[in-house]
Amino acid sequence: MGLVLDSSILIVAEREAEPVSRLLVMPKERHGESEVVLSSVTVIELEHGLHRAQTAEQARNRRNYLDTIFAAIPVESFSREMAQIAAKVDAEARKNGKVIPFSAVRPL
C-alpha cells in the first residue's frame, strides 16, 4: 500500500523550506505507509503555482524545489478508474459533511 501526496502538503513544505527527504519519511512515520507517489493532477497544480510566481527569484526557487520533488517522488498517471474512485471518495465524504477541495488550485 502507498500514499499519494496532495499538492497542499507540498505547497506548505515548499513555503516552510521543508527538505524533500522529510517528505519521504513523514508518511511512514504518520501512517505506516512506505511508498509515496504524486498524481499527475498534483503536478499540474504545482506547475501552476510555479508559473504564477511573482518574481524571477521566486520562480527559480520553486523550479528547484519542484525538480527535487519530481526526482525523488514518482508520478503516477491519473486514469479514468482513479477519477471514478476520487469521485466516489468525494461524494461519500460530502455525505458525511466533509469537503475535499478538489477544484482549488493554490499557488506555491
Summary of the structure (lengths in Angstrom):
residues: 108
radius of gyration: 14.6
end to end distance: 28.2
largest distance: 43.6
contacts: 260
relative contact order: 0.18
helix: 61%
strand: 10%
